Amino acid sequence: MCGILAVLGCSDDSQAKRVRVLELSRRLKHRGPDWSGLHQHGDCYLAHQRLAIVDPASGDQPLFNEDKSIIVTVNGEIYNHEELRKQLPNHKFRTGSDCDVIAHLYEEYGENFVDMLDGIFSFVLLDTNDNSFIVARDAIGVTSLYIGWGLDGSVWISSELKGLNDDCENFKCFPPGHLYSSKDRGFKRWYNPPWFSESIPSTPYDPLVLRRAFEKAVIKRLMTDVPFGVLLSGGLDSSLVASITARYLADTKAAKQWGTKLHSFCVGLEGSPDLRAAKEVADYLGTVHHEFHFTVQDGIDAIEDVIYHIETYDVTTIRASTPMFLMSRKIKSLGVKWVISGEGSDEIFGGYLYFHKAPNKEEFHQETCHKIKALHQYDCLRANKSTFAWGLEARVPFLDKEFINVAMSIDPEFKLIKKDQGRIEKWILRKAFDDEENPYLPKHILYRQKEQFSDGVGYSWIDGLRAHAAQHVTDKMMSYASHIFPHNTPKTKEAYYYRMIFERFFPQNSAGLTVPGGASIACSTAKAVGWDATWSNNLDPSGRAALGVHVSAYDEKVPSVSNGVELEKIIPHIEVTPLGVAILS
């Protein structure tokens, strides 16, 4: 993974333009501190900042085909690259990089090859035979990418806003699952699975099919030539990822190079729910566990850096990005270059607490579709940019293209939350890994209630942010908010505070338009706010705003489950003790 910057078809091919491209590319150096490259062909410039994970010795970019007529700069991981190489017997590869297949696939299949790639990617490909180019982004938008246009007719591509916002007349997010071709100067959707149309699927739920699909998604991401670890909050998603990684690590190439001991990482305020639960899971799995603490003041001090790097003013994204940003710096200091993480599960399975109020399976499914389509503006943006701020890559197996297609084909009736039947949020995922003979996780962790990351690191974190914002944003400022920020007008002092910082770094109107808006309760879309009439008076993206659903991990003091009781049959309601232990009420 890395940072890419391309300027295509500019009117100036002088040395001054090359110097400017180099200057802008350096703004992305945090994404790729290991090496940099720049290739110029006429009025086109392709620049690259590399984080070397596969083939660190020879995989520098840009990459070329045999006669160097096809030039590619890529930010990505292609997990099926070895299989694709076997389909290209007449081609010679210059490197062992997983991304080296892209130029050769284009030679064989033209732009239709993109759907053959199994992985995450953003790339620019220049065909010097006719000076045409294509740009593509992965299915869900795990890798960040922006496109802009200059007054001289040039097209600009950058992994982050800061690479193009000062030089483009207009710019926007590059849509996930799309390809842009210079030949028709437009976007084409290359990824269009059945769930994208939001039609209601009807495939029955098969726990083993779901389990195997997710195990496959995790295992393929263990492709590496450098040290790695796993982010472990102690919640269901990260714990499952850690469990599967630990279970299959010994059979991978990575184990031969770096050993079979998995390193796990967690961050939180002193005494937070996540720290306690993560420690228990780490002990159960036998990982080498690293626990990082931060204070509310540490987080507040980092807010400006966080907003500069993640390039958003969205409240929930900033709340969650800050501890992840702080943790990533600590992880990188230990010599680790990438981590595997649990983002995406809540969108696929309806794991956010507001899904308790979904009125029927149709609306439940449509909401999950909306959430997945928006991931590139929220959790993917956070996971990608919070880690890459320190040259650390995050891999997300829940967002594996094949796994999503399996999970989203299941009849949503099985995903609905039904307390009277012992079905809490993400029940089908929990059930799939509820193996009595060879357990993946302790039962109480497997059935731990959803705790949003910005809550789980410690409840005083969000409270501290609100208090800090209140000191810097006055009532008078709020009264004129709609005039100062007519688009996505901030409704709270915390939102106003973040917006001020964002506008200082990215003052262009196009920049503000890259950030989503709308009412939200516990990370819902605006449409789902209507599922409960009381929510409109308590709008906040925190999970704690889902009144009557969220249970404090600090306050509950009731007995734990007795031994010998089959948990799934008797759970009318799962709560969490200060130790992260599931209990009944």
N, C-alpha and C positions, 0 to 999 in steps of 0.2 A: 504494500500500500504506500501511498505517497501523495504528493500534490502535483497537479498538472496545470499548465497555463499555455494557451495557444492563441495567437493572433493570426487570422487567416484573411488574405486578400486586402491588406492595408495598402494605401496609396504610396506609402513611404517605405522603401526598402534600404534606407541609408544606415550607416553605422549608428546614428543617433537613435533610430528605432530599435536596433538590436540592444543598445544600452538600456533603453526604457523597458524592453521585455525582460532583460536580466534583472533590472531593479524590481519590477513587479513580481517576478518569480521568487525573488528573495523574501518577499512578504509571506511566502508559503513554506519557508525553509523549516519551520517547526514540524511540518507534516513529514518531511523527508530529510533528516539531518545527516544521512549517510553518504549521499552523493548528489550531484546536480548535473544536468545536461541540457544543451540547447542545440537544435538543428534548424538552420534556415534554408529554405528553398524559395528563391525569388521573393515574393511579397508575403510569404507564410513563415511563421515562427512557431516551433513546438518546443516548449520548455518543460523540464521535469525536476522534481525534488524527490529523492528516493529514500524510503525506509526499507532496508534490505532484510527480507524475511525468507524468501526462497531464492537459492542460488545467489548469496550475497557477493560472491567473488566476481561473477561475470554478467549479472543481470541488469547492468546499468541501462538507462534509457536516454533518448528515444530508441525504439527497437525497429529493425528493418527486415525486409525479405532478402532473398539471396542477392539480387542486383541493386538493392537499396532504392528501388523505385516506389516502394510502399513504406511509409514512415508512420510509426505509431507511438503515442505517449499515453500511458495507461495508469490509472489509479485503481488497483483491484487485486483480487485473488481468484484464479480460475481453478476450481477444485478438480475438474475432470481433464486437466491439460494433458496428462499422460495418455488417456484414452484418445484424445483428439490428435495427438502426435501420431498415434498408430494409424489414423485415418488419412495421414498425409505422408505416405511412404516416399514420394518423389521430391520431398522438400528437405532442405538442409537447415538446421537450426543453429543460430550463432551462440545461444546461451541455454542454460537450464531453467530460465525463468518460466514460471507458469503462464505469464502473459505473452510469451514469444509465439504462441500459436495464432494470435489474432491476425497478424499481417498475412500469414500463409492461408488461413481460412478464407480471408477476403479474396485472395487470388483464385481460390477454387470455387467459392460459392457466391461471390459478390456480397452485397450488404445483407443478404438473407441468412448469413451465418450467425447472426447475433443470438438467436434463440438456441443455438447449439452450446452456448457457453453456460456452464453450471458454476455460478459463483457470484461475486459482487464486483462491480466495475463501473468506471467512467473512462471513456477513451476518446481520443481524437485520432483519426486515420486520414493521412494525406496520400492520395494517389497522384504521383508526379507525371504519370503517363498522360493525364488530361487535366491536371491541376484541380481535380475535384476532391472533396473531403466529406467524411461522415463523422458524426458524433453520436455516442450512445451512452445510456445510463442503465444500470441494473434494474431488475423488475420492480423492486420496492423502494429503491432510492437509499440503500444502506450507505453508499458512497455519496458524498455531497458534490453538487455540480451546479454551475450557473452559466448562463449564456447572455451575451450582450452584443450591441451593435454600435459601431462608430459612425460618425457623420460622413466619413469617407467611404462607407460601404463595407467596412471590415466587420468580421464576425469574431467575437472574443469568447473564449471558453476558459473557465477557471474553477478549481476545486472549492474556492472560497470567494465570497464577495469582494474581499479586500484586494484581490488580484485584478479586478476590472472596474470597480465602481467609480474610480476617479477618471477613467478614460473613455467610458461608454456614454452615449447619449441616452440609451435605454438598456435595461437589463432585467433578468428575472431568473427564477429557479428553472433549471432544465427538468422537464417532467420525467419522472421515473418510468421505466418500461418503454421509452420512446427512442427513436433514432431521428437525427436531423441530417438531411442531405443537401449539399450545396447545389446539386443538380436541379432540384425543384424548390429549394429554399423554404422547406417546410418540415414539419414533424410528422413522423409515422409511428403508430403504436406497434411494437413488435411483440409485446406481451399482453395477451388478451384472454385470460383463463375464464372458465364459466362463472366463477364467483364475482368477476368484475362487473357483470351486468346486474348483479344483485338478485338474480332469480333464486328461488328457494330450493336448495338441494334436497335429495331424498335418500342418499346412501345410508344404510343402517350403521350404527356405531359398532366397530370391532376394536376392542382394546388392544389386541396384539398387533393389528395393522398400524394403529396409531403409534404404539410403542416402538415398533421396528422402524417406522419412518423417521421418528425423532432420533433414535439411536444412530441411524445412518447419517442424519444431518450433522450430528455432533462429531462423529468419527471422521467424516470427510474434512472437517475443519482442523484436524490435528496435523495437517500438512505444514511442516516447518523445518527450517535449518537453524533456528535460533531459539533461545530460552523463552518460555511462555508461562502463563498461569491462568487462574480462573477467578472472576469476580464473584464473591459469595456474600450475599446479604442475609442468608438464612431463610429467605422466602422460598416458596415452592419452585419458582422458575430457575433461579440461580443454583439452588440446591440440586435440582434434577440435572442441570448441565454439569455441575461438579461431580455428581455421582456417576454419570455415564462416562465422563472423561477419565475419572479415576479407575473405573471398571475396565476400560478398553485401552488405556494408555500403554500398557506393557506390550501390546501387539503392534505398536506404531514405530515408524522410523525415528520419531522424536525421542522415544524411550531409549533407543540405542545410543543416541547422541547426548541426551541430557538426564537420563535416569528415569526411573518409574515413580519417583516421588513428585506428586502434584503440589504446586504452590497455590494457595488461595489467599484472597485479599478482601478486606472489609473496611469500611470507614463509618464513623459515627461520632456523635457527641458522647461524652462519658455516660455510661449506663443506658445507652439507647437500645431499643428493641432489636435492631438488626445485629448489633455487636454480640448480644447474648445468644441469639439464635444461630448466628454464623459460627460462633465458637463451638456450639454443640454439634453442628453438622460437620465442621472440620474435624473434630475429635472422632466422630462416628466414621468418617471416610478415611481418616488417617493422613490428612494433608498437612503440609508444612504451612501453618496458618500465620498470616501477617495482619495484625489489627492496627489500624491507624485512627488516631483521635484528632478532632479539630474542635475549636470553640466557635461560638456564634460570631465573635469578633474576627476570628481568622477568616470565616466565610464572608463577612461584610467587607473586610479589607480586600478580598479577591474579586468582588463583584464587577468592577470595571474591566479587569483582565478577562473575566469570564464572558462578559457581553461582547468584548472585542473579538474573542475567539469563536464563540458559538453564533454570533451574528443574528441575534434575535432579541426581541423585547417581550416575548411571551412569558408570562409569570411562572407557570408551572415548569417550563423548560429551564428557566434560570434557577429556580429553587433547587431542582434536581441536578443541574449541571455543576453547581458550585462544589458540593462535596465530591462529585466524580472528578472534577478538575483537580482538586487538592489531592485526592487519592492517586490519580494518574501520575502526578509528579513524583510521589513517593515510590510508586511501583517502578517507574523508569529508573530511579536512582539505584535500584537493586539489580539492574542489568537485564530486566525483562523487557522484551520488545513487543509482545502482543498478549492479549488476554481474551478469553472466551466468556461471553456474557449472556444474560437471559432476556434481553429486550424482545418484545413482539408477542409474547404469549397472551398478555391481557387483551390485546386487540383481536387476536384470532379466536380466543375462547370466551370472550366476554368476562374478563377477570376483574375489571374495575367494579367497585362496590355499587355503583349506580345501576349496574345490570341486574341487581336484585329486583328492581322495579320494572323491568321490561314487561310490557303487557302481553306479548305473544311471541311466537317463534319467528314470525315474519319480521317484526320490528327489531327483534334481537339480531337476526342475521344481517339485516340492512345496516344496523349500527356497527356491527363488526366490519362489514365491508367498507363503510365510511372511515372507520378508524384505521384500517390497514392502508387505505389509499392516502391518508394524511400522515402516515408515519414519517415520511421524509422531512416533514416540517416540525416534528416533535421529537420522539424518542430516538429515531435514527440520527437526526441532527445532533442531539445531545451526545449520544454514544460515540459518534464519529468525531465530532469537533472537540469535545471535552478531553478525550484521550489523545487525539492528534496534536493538541496544543503542546504536548510534551513528547511528540514522536513515538507514541504508543498506539498500536492498532487494537480495535475491538472487533471480534468476530461474533456473529449472532445467529446461532443455528435455528432458532425458532422462525427466522425469516428466510430459511432455505426455500427456494422456489418449489421444489418437489414436495416438501413437507407441507407448505401452505396449501398446495393443491389437494393434498390428502385431507388435511384438517378442515378445509372449507367446503369439502364435498359431503361432509357428514350432515345428516338431517339436524337442523338446529334445535329440534325438539329435545335432543339429548343434551344440549348445552344449557338449556333453561335452568335457572336456579329454583329448586323446589325444596324448601326447608322441611316440609312435612314428609318428604321422601328421603331425607338425609342428603340432598344434593345441594352443595354449596357452590360458589363460583369456581369455575374450571374443574368441575367434577369429573368430566370425561378424561381430562389429563391426569388427574390424581388417581382415578380408577385404573388407568392404563399401566401405571407404575406401582400399583398396590400388589406387590408380589410377596406372599406369605413365606414361601420357601427360600427365596433369595432376595430379600428386601433391598430396595434401592436407598431408602431413607427411613428414619424412625417415623412411626405412624403419626405422631403429633406434628412433625415437620411437614409431612406429606399433606396434612389437612390444616395447616396454619392459614389463618385468614389473610387475605390480601392486605399488604401494607405498602402504600406508595413509597417510592424511594425517598422522596423529600420529607415524608413523615417518619419513615423507619429509621433514618439517621438520628432522630431525636425531635420530639414535638416542639421543643423550644427554639429550634432552628427557624421555622416559619414565623413563629411569634416574634422572634428577634428581628427578622427582616421587616415585618410590618412596623414594629416600633421604630426601627432605624429610618424607614421611609417617611414615617409621620414627622420625624424631626427635620426633614429636608423638603417636604412638600406641604405648603400651607393650604388652608381652606380657600383662600383667594385664588391661588394657582389652579385648584380643582374647579373653581367656578368658571374659569375661562378655558378649560381643557378642550372643549369641542371646537373652539376657535383656533387653538394652537395646533391640535392634532385632530383634524376633521376625519381622518381615516383611522379606524380602530381606536377611537377615543378612549383613553384609559378611564376606568370606572373607579379605581381605588388609588390611594396615594402610593402604594407599592408599585402598581403598574405605571403610574406617572413617573416615578423615580427611575425605573428601568428605561422608560422611553426617552427620558432626557439624556441618559448616558448613551443609548443607542444612536440617537440623532447626532450627538457630538462626533461619533466615529463614522457614521454613515448618513450624512445629511441629505442625500439625494432622494427624491420622491420615489424612484424605483426601488430603493432599498427598503423603505417602509412597506411597500406593497408585497415584498417577499415574505412577510410575517403574517400568519393567519390570525383571525380574530373571532369574535362571537362569544355569546354567553356559554358558561361551562359549569358543571357541578361535578366534582371529583373526577375531572378529566373527560367529561362527556362531550359529545357534540352539542351544538345549540338545540338541535331537534329533540334530543333525549332529555333535555331539561324539563320538557312537558310531561314526562312520565310520572312526576310527583308534583302536585300543585304547591307544596310547601317549599320546594327547592328554590323557587324564583326569589325568595326573600333571603336566601343564604348562599348566593352564588360565589363559589370559590373552587379552584381546581384541586384543593387538598382532599384526600380521601376522608378526612374528618368531617367534611361538609355534608357527607351522605348521612344525615341524621337518621337515627333509628337502624342503621346498618353497621357503621363502623364501631368497633369495640376497642377501647383504649388498651394498649399493651402494658400500660403502667398501673391502671386502676383496678383491674379485675382480680378478685381474691376469692375464688371458689374452688372446690375440690377438683382434682384431676380425675381422668378416666380410670376406672378400676381395671385391673388386669383380667384378661380372658374374655373381654366383651368385644364383639365385632363392631368396630367403630362406625363403618359406613351405614349400618342398619339402624343406629340409634341416635345419630347426630341430628337433632332438630336445629341446633345452632352452635357454631364453633367460635370460641373466644380464645384469647391469648393471654397467658400469664406474663409477668415480667421476665420469665426465663424463655419465653417463646413457646411454651408448652400449650398444646390444644386442650381445652377443657369444655365441659358441657354446662349448659344452663337450661 
